[in-house]
Amino acid sequence: MQFFLYEIAARIVAFYLCVDCGRKLWHGFVERKIAYFNPSLLDWSHWIADRDATPVRYWMQIGIRIILLVSCLFVAIFGWWHPNT
């Protein structure tokens, strides 16, 4: 029963993250700029990568979002696997 609940929770979270990544990716393509993740807990400013001003950072963030989208889609379709111990 516990395995079944992990499967449901993992798929719900993965579906939400898939929709969120897809939405951010779509806005990044349309607006030609994308906000990227700031790992600093003290600095809460939003950093924007513009396609014309900083194309390398822009395409790196687009690539990271695509990888996240594909991995979340994979988990949403196939579920979460953990070994039997």
Biopython code that builds the backbone (N, CA, C, O; Angstrom):
import numpy as np
from Bio.PDB.StructureBuilder import StructureBuilder

atoms = [
    (1, "MET", "N", (0.826, -1.195, 0.000)),
    (1, "MET", "CA", (0.000, 0.000, 0.000)),
    (1, "MET", "C", (0.870, 1.260, 0.000)),
    (1, "MET", "O", (0.531, 2.255, -0.640)),
    (2, "GLN", "N", (1.988, 1.209, 0.718)),
    (2, "GLN", "CA", (2.853, 2.373, 0.793)),
    (2, "GLN", "C", (3.460, 2.678, -0.578)),
    (2, "GLN", "O", (3.600, 3.845, -0.942)),
    (3, "PHE", "N", (3.817, 1.657, -1.330)),
    (3, "PHE", "CA", (4.364, 1.831, -2.664)),
    (3, "PHE", "C", (3.350, 2.534, -3.577)),
    (3, "PHE", "O", (3.722, 3.395, -4.374)),
    (4, "PHE", "N", (2.100, 2.170, -3.459)),
    (4, "PHE", "CA", (1.047, 2.769, -4.274)),
    (4, "PHE", "C", (0.906, 4.262, -3.991)),
    (4, "PHE", "O", (0.718, 5.054, -4.914)),
    (5, "LEU", "N", (0.997, 4.649, -2.716)),
    (5, "LEU", "CA", (0.897, 6.063, -2.367)),
    (5, "LEU", "C", (2.097, 6.853, -2.886)),
    (5, "LEU", "O", (1.947, 8.001, -3.304)),
    (6, "TYR", "N", (3.292, 6.245, -2.863)),
    (6, "TYR", "CA", (4.464, 6.908, -3.432)),
    (6, "TYR", "C", (4.279, 7.144, -4.928)),
    (6, "TYR", "O", (4.633, 8.201, -5.449)),
    (7, "GLU", "N", (3.725, 6.153, -5.606)),
    (7, "GLU", "CA", (3.484, 6.277, -7.043)),
    (7, "GLU", "C", (2.537, 7.431, -7.344)),
    (7, "GLU", "O", (2.800, 8.229, -8.244)),
    (8, "ILE", "N", (1.453, 7.527, -6.613)),
    (8, "ILE", "CA", (0.466, 8.583, -6.847)),
    (8, "ILE", "C", (1.067, 9.949, -6.534)),
    (8, "ILE", "O", (0.916, 10.885, -7.319)),
    (9, "ALA", "N", (1.741, 10.071, -5.402)),
    (9, "ALA", "CA", (2.327, 11.354, -5.009)),
    (9, "ALA", "C", (3.406, 11.786, -6.003)),
    (9, "ALA", "O", (3.474, 12.959, -6.370)),
    (10, "ALA", "N", (4.235, 10.863, -6.433)),
    (10, "ALA", "CA", (5.303, 11.197, -7.380)),
    (10, "ALA", "C", (4.718, 11.653, -8.711)),
    (10, "ALA", "O", (5.224, 12.597, -9.317)),
    (11, "ARG", "N", (3.669, 11.001, -9.165)),
    (11, "ARG", "CA", (3.075, 11.382, -10.454)),
    (11, "ARG", "C", (2.355, 12.718, -10.376)),
    (11, "ARG", "O", (2.394, 13.494, -11.331)),
    (12, "ILE", "N", (1.699, 13.001, -9.259)),
    (12, "ILE", "CA", (1.015, 14.295, -9.108)),
    (12, "ILE", "C", (2.034, 15.430, -9.067)),
    (12, "ILE", "O", (1.860, 16.447, -9.739)),
    (13, "VAL", "N", (3.090, 15.260, -8.285)),
    (13, "VAL", "CA", (4.127, 16.292, -8.197)),
    (13, "VAL", "C", (4.829, 16.459, -9.540)),
    (13, "VAL", "O", (5.100, 17.584, -9.957)),
    (14, "ALA", "N", (5.124, 15.363, -10.217)),
    (14, "ALA", "CA", (5.793, 15.439, -11.513)),
    (14, "ALA", "C", (4.908, 16.116, -12.554)),
    (14, "ALA", "O", (5.402, 16.884, -13.380)),
    (15, "PHE", "N", (3.607, 15.841, -12.522)),
    (15, "PHE", "CA", (2.704, 16.491, -13.468)),
    (15, "PHE", "C", (2.643, 17.996, -13.215)),
    (15, "PHE", "O", (2.652, 18.786, -14.159)),
    (16, "TYR", "N", (2.582, 18.394, -11.942)),
    (16, "TYR", "CA", (2.577, 19.821, -11.615)),
    (16, "TYR", "C", (3.863, 20.496, -12.091)),
    (16, "TYR", "O", (3.814, 21.561, -12.707)),
    (17, "LEU", "N", (5.014, 19.881, -11.807)),
    (17, "LEU", "CA", (6.286, 20.457, -12.228)),
    (17, "LEU", "C", (6.424, 20.485, -13.745)),
    (17, "LEU", "O", (7.047, 21.393, -14.294)),
    (18, "CYS", "N", (5.851, 19.503, -14.419)),
    (18, "CYS", "CA", (5.870, 19.468, -15.878)),
    (18, "CYS", "C", (5.074, 20.641, -16.448)),
    (18, "CYS", "O", (5.527, 21.311, -17.376)),
    (19, "VAL", "N", (3.898, 20.886, -15.895)),
    (19, "VAL", "CA", (3.077, 22.014, -16.349)),
    (19, "VAL", "C", (3.775, 23.336, -16.043)),
    (19, "VAL", "O", (3.771, 24.244, -16.874)),
    (20, "ASP", "N", (4.369, 23.450, -14.866)),
    (20, "ASP", "CA", (5.056, 24.678, -14.477)),
    (20, "ASP", "C", (6.266, 24.943, -15.372)),
    (20, "ASP", "O", (6.463, 26.071, -15.825)),
    (21, "CYS", "N", (7.075, 23.922, -15.630)),
    (21, "CYS", "CA", (8.235, 24.091, -16.509)),
    (21, "CYS", "C", (7.797, 24.427, -17.927)),
    (21, "CYS", "O", (8.417, 25.261, -18.586)),
    (22, "GLY", "N", (6.746, 23.793, -18.396)),
    (22, "GLY", "CA", (6.235, 24.080, -19.735)),
    (22, "GLY", "C", (5.741, 25.510, -19.858)),
    (22, "GLY", "O", (5.969, 26.167, -20.874)),
    (23, "ARG", "N", (5.065, 25.990, -18.825)),
    (23, "ARG", "CA", (4.568, 27.361, -18.835)),
    (23, "ARG", "C", (5.724, 28.358, -18.835)),
    (23, "ARG", "O", (5.698, 29.331, -19.588)),
    (24, "LYS", "N", (6.743, 28.125, -17.995)),
    (24, "LYS", "CA", (7.899, 29.019, -17.957)),
    (24, "LYS", "C", (8.690, 28.964, -19.259)),
    (24, "LYS", "O", (9.221, 29.981, -19.707)),
    (25, "LEU", "N", (8.770, 27.799, -19.861)),
    (25, "LEU", "CA", (9.461, 27.655, -21.133)),
    (25, "LEU", "C", (8.719, 28.408, -22.233)),
    (25, "LEU", "O", (9.341, 29.094, -23.044)),
    (26, "TRP", "N", (7.397, 28.283, -22.262)),
    (26, "TRP", "CA", (6.595, 28.974, -23.262)),
    (26, "TRP", "C", (6.760, 30.494, -23.134)),
    (26, "TRP", "O", (6.948, 31.190, -24.131)),
    (27, "HIS", "N", (6.688, 30.997, -21.903)),
    (27, "HIS", "CA", (6.861, 32.438, -21.695)),
    (27, "HIS", "C", (8.283, 32.878, -22.051)),
    (27, "HIS", "O", (8.484, 33.990, -22.540)),
    (28, "GLY", "N", (9.257, 32.017, -21.810)),
    (28, "GLY", "CA", (10.633, 32.341, -22.166)),
    (28, "GLY", "C", (10.820, 32.467, -23.668)),
    (28, "GLY", "O", (11.552, 33.343, -24.130)),
    (29, "PHE", "N", (10.161, 31.595, -24.442)),
    (29, "PHE", "CA", (10.252, 31.690, -25.895)),
    (29, "PHE", "C", (9.490, 32.903, -26.429)),
    (29, "PHE", "O", (9.964, 33.585, -27.338)),
    (30, "VAL", "N", (8.319, 33.171, -25.870)),
    (30, "VAL", "CA", (7.494, 34.268, -26.371)),
    (30, "VAL", "C", (8.095, 35.630, -26.016)),
    (30, "VAL", "O", (8.176, 36.512, -26.871)),
    (31, "GLU", "N", (8.516, 35.804, -24.763)),
    (31, "GLU", "CA", (9.028, 37.095, -24.310)),
    (31, "GLU", "C", (10.507, 37.303, -24.622)),
    (31, "GLU", "O", (11.023, 38.406, -24.445)),
    (32, "ARG", "N", (11.193, 36.267, -25.079)),
    (32, "ARG", "CA", (12.611, 36.295, -25.397)),
    (32, "ARG", "C", (13.479, 36.604, -24.180)),
    (32, "ARG", "O", (14.590, 37.116, -24.323)),
    (33, "LYS", "N", (12.980, 36.298, -22.993)),
    (33, "LYS", "CA", (13.771, 36.406, -21.771)),
    (33, "LYS", "C", (13.203, 35.418, -20.754)),
    (33, "LYS", "O", (12.011, 35.111, -20.753)),
    (34, "ILE", "N", (14.085, 34.935, -19.897)),
    (34, "ILE", "CA", (13.693, 33.925, -18.923)),
    (34, "ILE", "C", (14.410, 34.204, -17.606)),
    (34, "ILE", "O", (15.587, 34.563, -17.585)),
    (35, "ALA", "N", (13.683, 34.034, -16.521)),
    (35, "ALA", "CA", (14.285, 34.185, -15.196)),
    (35, "ALA", "C", (14.999, 32.889, -14.848)),
    (35, "ALA", "O", (14.507, 31.799, -15.138)),
    (36, "TYR", "N", (16.149, 33.017, -14.233)),
    (36, "TYR", "CA", (16.859, 31.799, -13.862)),
    (36, "TYR", "C", (17.014, 31.689, -12.361)),
    (36, "TYR", "O", (16.910, 32.663, -11.616)),
    (37, "PHE", "N", (17.268, 30.464, -11.954)),
    (37, "PHE", "CA", (17.309, 30.102, -10.541)),
    (37, "PHE", "C", (18.475, 30.776, -9.843)),
    (37, "PHE", "O", (19.603, 30.757, -10.336)),
    (38, "ASN", "N", (18.196, 31.373, -8.689)),
    (38, "ASN", "CA", (19.211, 32.019, -7.875)),
    (38, "ASN", "C", (19.417, 31.166, -6.620)),
    (38, "ASN", "O", (18.534, 31.132, -5.763)),
    (39, "PRO", "N", (20.544, 30.485, -6.487)),
    (39, "PRO", "CA", (20.735, 29.603, -5.340)),
    (39, "PRO", "C", (21.021, 30.323, -4.025)),
    (39, "PRO", "O", (21.026, 29.686, -2.972)),
    (40, "SER", "N", (21.255, 31.620, -4.058)),
    (40, "SER", "CA", (21.555, 32.358, -2.849)),
    (40, "SER", "C", (20.279, 32.607, -2.042)),
    (40, "SER", "O", (19.295, 33.122, -2.575)),
    (41, "LEU", "N", (20.295, 32.247, -0.778)),
    (41, "LEU", "CA", (19.128, 32.471, 0.065)),
    (41, "LEU", "C", (19.034, 33.904, 0.560)),
    (41, "LEU", "O", (17.968, 34.350, 0.983)),
    (42, "LEU", "N", (20.150, 34.628, 0.507)),
    (42, "LEU", "CA", (20.156, 35.999, 1.011)),
    (42, "LEU", "C", (19.749, 37.019, -0.050)),
    (42, "LEU", "O", (19.196, 38.068, 0.280)),
    (43, "ASP", "N", (20.016, 36.724, -1.299)),
    (43, "ASP", "CA", (19.705, 37.657, -2.384)),
    (43, "ASP", "C", (18.459, 37.160, -3.108)),
    (43, "ASP", "O", (18.523, 36.167, -3.834)),
    (44, "TRP", "N", (17.334, 37.829, -2.923)),
    (44, "TRP", "CA", (16.067, 37.394, -3.501)),
    (44, "TRP", "C", (15.741, 38.121, -4.796)),
    (44, "TRP", "O", (14.595, 38.086, -5.243)),
    (45, "SER", "N", (16.716, 38.778, -5.407)),
    (45, "SER", "CA", (16.450, 39.475, -6.663)),
    (45, "SER", "C", (16.234, 38.452, -7.779)),
    (45, "SER", "O", (16.788, 37.353, -7.751)),
    (46, "HIS", "N", (15.434, 38.832, -8.740)),
    (46, "HIS", "CA", (15.174, 37.964, -9.887)),
    (46, "HIS", "C", (16.154, 38.315, -10.992)),
    (46, "HIS", "O", (16.202, 39.458, -11.447)),
    (47, "TRP", "N", (16.921, 37.352, -11.416)),
    (47, "TRP", "CA", (17.870, 37.555, -12.487)),
    (47, "TRP", "C", (17.216, 37.127, -13.780)),
    (47, "TRP", "O", (16.620, 36.053, -13.860)),
    (48, "ILE", "N", (17.326, 37.963, -14.787)),
    (48, "ILE", "CA", (16.695, 37.715, -16.075)),
    (48, "ILE", "C", (17.780, 37.508, -17.122)),
    (48, "ILE", "O", (18.730, 38.286, -17.208)),
    (49, "ALA", "N", (17.631, 36.460, -17.910)),
    (49, "ALA", "CA", (18.518, 36.227, -19.043)),
    (49, "ALA", "C", (17.758, 36.623, -20.301)),
    (49, "ALA", "O", (16.768, 35.990, -20.668)),
    (50, "ASP", "N", (18.232, 37.677, -20.956)),
    (50, "ASP", "CA", (17.607, 38.179, -22.178)),
    (50, "ASP", "C", (18.261, 37.512, -23.381)),
    (50, "ASP", "O", (19.474, 37.302, -23.401)),
    (51, "ARG", "N", (17.449, 37.180, -24.383)),
    (51, "ARG", "CA", (17.979, 36.478, -25.549)),
    (51, "ARG", "C", (18.946, 37.345, -26.344)),
    (51, "ARG", "O", (19.917, 36.831, -26.899)),
    (52, "ASP", "N", (18.699, 38.634, -26.408)),
    (52, "ASP", "CA", (19.559, 39.520, -27.188)),
    (52, "ASP", "C", (20.784, 39.982, -26.409)),
    (52, "ASP", "O", (21.870, 40.104, -26.977)),
    (53, "ALA", "N", (20.620, 40.239, -25.107)),
    (53, "ALA", "CA", (21.728, 40.756, -24.303)),
    (53, "ALA", "C", (22.662, 39.649, -23.823)),
    (53, "ALA", "O", (23.882, 39.793, -23.904)),
    (54, "THR", "N", (22.106, 38.554, -23.327)),
    (54, "THR", "CA", (22.918, 37.435, -22.812)),
    (54, "THR", "C", (22.425, 36.127, -23.427)),
    (54, "THR", "O", (21.724, 35.360, -22.768)),
    (55, "PRO", "N", (22.784, 35.866, -24.679)),
    (55, "PRO", "CA", (22.249, 34.672, -25.354)),
    (55, "PRO", "C", (22.749, 33.348, -24.775)),
    (55, "PRO", "O", (22.018, 32.358, -24.805)),
    (56, "VAL", "N", (23.975, 33.305, -24.250)),
    (56, "VAL", "CA", (24.486, 32.044, -23.706)),
    (56, "VAL", "C", (23.707, 31.659, -22.453)),
    (56, "VAL", "O", (23.287, 30.510, -22.312)),
    (57, "ARG", "N", (23.512, 32.605, -21.548)),
    (57, "ARG", "CA", (22.737, 32.319, -20.340)),
    (57, "ARG", "C", (21.293, 31.976, -20.680)),
    (57, "ARG", "O", (20.693, 31.107, -20.049)),
    (58, "TYR", "N", (20.739, 32.656, -21.673)),
    (58, "TYR", "CA", (19.358, 32.394, -22.091)),
    (58, "TYR", "C", (19.208, 30.956, -22.567)),
    (58, "TYR", "O", (18.316, 30.238, -22.115)),
    (59, "TRP", "N", (20.085, 30.531, -23.483)),
    (59, "TRP", "CA", (19.969, 29.179, -24.032)),
    (59, "TRP", "C", (20.345, 28.108, -23.013)),
    (59, "TRP", "O", (19.833, 26.990, -23.082)),
    (60, "MET", "N", (21.227, 28.427, -22.072)),
    (60, "MET", "CA", (21.511, 27.476, -20.991)),
    (60, "MET", "C", (20.269, 27.269, -20.142)),
    (60, "MET", "O", (19.955, 26.136, -19.779)),
    (61, "GLN", "N", (19.555, 28.342, -19.818)),
    (61, "GLN", "CA", (18.338, 28.221, -19.012)),
    (61, "GLN", "C", (17.235, 27.507, -19.780)),
    (61, "GLN", "O", (16.483, 26.723, -19.201)),
    (62, "ILE", "N", (17.132, 27.770, -21.071)),
    (62, "ILE", "CA", (16.148, 27.061, -21.895)),
    (62, "ILE", "C", (16.480, 25.565, -21.908)),
    (62, "ILE", "O", (15.583, 24.731, -21.781)),
    (63, "GLY", "N", (17.750, 25.225, -22.060)),
    (63, "GLY", "CA", (18.157, 23.811, -22.053)),
    (63, "GLY", "C", (17.878, 23.136, -20.723)),
    (63, "GLY", "O", (17.427, 21.991, -20.691)),
    (64, "ILE", "N", (18.140, 23.830, -19.627)),
    (64, "ILE", "CA", (17.859, 23.273, -18.299)),
    (64, "ILE", "C", (16.365, 23.048, -18.126)),
    (64, "ILE", "O", (15.953, 22.017, -17.594)),
    (65, "ARG", "N", (15.545, 24.002, -18.567)),
    (65, "ARG", "CA", (14.086, 23.846, -18.460)),
    (65, "ARG", "C", (13.583, 22.691, -19.312)),
    (65, "ARG", "O", (12.662, 21.982, -18.907)),
    (66, "ILE", "N", (14.174, 22.489, -20.489)),
    (66, "ILE", "CA", (13.761, 21.376, -21.346)),
    (66, "ILE", "C", (14.106, 20.050, -20.694)),
    (66, "ILE", "O", (13.300, 19.120, -20.725)),
    (67, "ILE", "N", (15.294, 19.943, -20.102)),
    (67, "ILE", "CA", (15.683, 18.709, -19.402)),
    (67, "ILE", "C", (14.746, 18.442, -18.231)),
    (67, "ILE", "O", (14.326, 17.304, -18.024)),
    (68, "LEU", "N", (14.410, 19.486, -17.458)),
    (68, "LEU", "CA", (13.464, 19.325, -16.352)),
    (68, "LEU", "C", (12.090, 18.904, -16.850)),
    (68, "LEU", "O", (11.443, 18.054, -16.238)),
    (69, "LEU", "N", (11.642, 19.486, -17.946)),
    (69, "LEU", "CA", (10.337, 19.143, -18.510)),
    (69, "LEU", "C", (10.300, 17.682, -18.939)),
    (69, "LEU", "O", (9.333, 16.979, -18.645)),
    (70, "VAL", "N", (11.330, 17.219, -19.624)),
    (70, "VAL", "CA", (11.374, 15.833, -20.088)),
    (70, "VAL", "C", (11.457, 14.864, -18.915)),
    (70, "VAL", "O", (10.787, 13.831, -18.917)),
    (71, "SER", "N", (12.274, 15.186, -17.912)),
    (71, "SER", "CA", (12.394, 14.276, -16.770)),
    (71, "SER", "C", (11.102, 14.224, -15.958)),
    (71, "SER", "O", (10.717, 13.153, -15.488)),
    (72, "CYS", "N", (10.429, 15.356, -15.787)),
    (72, "CYS", "CA", (9.150, 15.349, -15.069)),
    (72, "CYS", "C", (8.083, 14.616, -15.862)),
    (72, "CYS", "O", (7.247, 13.922, -15.284)),
    (73, "LEU", "N", (8.103, 14.763, -17.180)),
    (73, "LEU", "CA", (7.161, 14.031, -18.022)),
    (73, "LEU", "C", (7.409, 12.529, -17.928)),
    (73, "LEU", "O", (6.461, 11.744, -17.901)),
    (74, "PHE", "N", (8.676, 12.125, -17.879)),
    (74, "PHE", "CA", (9.020, 10.706, -17.738)),
    (74, "PHE", "C", (8.488, 10.137, -16.426)),
    (74, "PHE", "O", (7.926, 9.042, -16.407)),
    (75, "VAL", "N", (8.665, 10.884, -15.319)),
    (75, "VAL", "CA", (8.176, 10.421, -14.018)),
    (75, "VAL", "C", (6.651, 10.410, -13.996)),
    (75, "VAL", "O", (6.049, 9.511, -13.408)),
    (76, "ALA", "N", (6.019, 11.394, -14.630)),
    (76, "ALA", "CA", (4.558, 11.440, -14.651)),
    (76, "ALA", "C", (3.978, 10.261, -15.435)),
    (76, "ALA", "O", (2.912, 9.756, -15.085)),
    (77, "ILE", "N", (4.656, 9.823, -16.476)),
    (77, "ILE", "CA", (4.150, 8.705, -17.274)),
    (77, "ILE", "C", (4.504, 7.365, -16.647)),
    (77, "ILE", "O", (3.630, 6.512, -16.490)),
    (78, "PHE", "N", (5.757, 7.164, -16.289)),
    (78, "PHE", "CA", (6.216, 5.860, -15.836)),
    (78, "PHE", "C", (6.231, 5.684, -14.324)),
    (78, "PHE", "O", (6.306, 4.554, -13.841)),
    (79, "GLY", "N", (6.162, 6.760, -13.576)),
    (79, "GLY", "CA", (6.154, 6.650, -12.119)),
    (79, "GLY", "C", (7.545, 6.684, -11.528)),
    (79, "GLY", "O", (8.543, 6.830, -12.233)),
    (80, "TRP", "N", (7.584, 6.545, -10.216)),
    (80, "TRP", "CA", (8.834, 6.597, -9.473)),
    (80, "TRP", "C", (9.247, 5.185, -9.107)),
    (80, "TRP", "O", (8.438, 4.417, -8.586)),
    (81, "TRP", "N", (10.497, 4.836, -9.373)),
    (81, "TRP", "CA", (10.987, 3.513, -9.064)),
    (81, "TRP", "C", (11.935, 3.591, -7.877)),
    (81, "TRP", "O", (12.833, 4.433, -7.848)),
    (82, "HIS", "N", (11.742, 2.732, -6.918)),
    (82, "HIS", "CA", (12.700, 2.593, -5.826)),
    (82, "HIS", "C", (12.892, 1.093, -5.583)),
    (82, "HIS", "O", (11.941, 0.318, -5.677)),
    (83, "PRO", "N", (14.115, 0.695, -5.273)),
    (83, "PRO", "CA", (14.413, -0.734, -5.167)),
    (83, "PRO", "C", (13.732, -1.366, -3.947)),
    (83, "PRO", "O", (13.465, -0.704, -2.944)),
    (84, "ASN", "N", (13.467, -2.651, -4.070)),
    (84, "ASN", "CA", (12.899, -3.409, -2.951)),
    (84, "ASN", "C", (14.028, -3.763, -1.982)),
    (84, "ASN", "O", (14.969, -4.475, -2.334)),
    (85, "THR", "N", (13.912, -3.257, -0.771)),
    (85, "THR", "CA", (14.947, -3.545, 0.218)),
    (85, "THR", "C", (14.397, -4.316, 1.381)),
    (85, "THR", "O", (15.135, -4.644, 2.309)),
]
sb = StructureBuilder()
sb.init_structure("model")
sb.init_model(0)
sb.init_chain("A")
sb.init_seg("    ")
for serial, (resi, resn, name, xyz) in enumerate(atoms, 1):
    if name == "N":
        sb.init_residue(resn, " ", resi, " ")
    sb.init_atom(name, np.array(xyz, "f"), 0.0, 1.0, " ", f" {name:<3s}", serial, name[0])
structure = sb.get_structure()
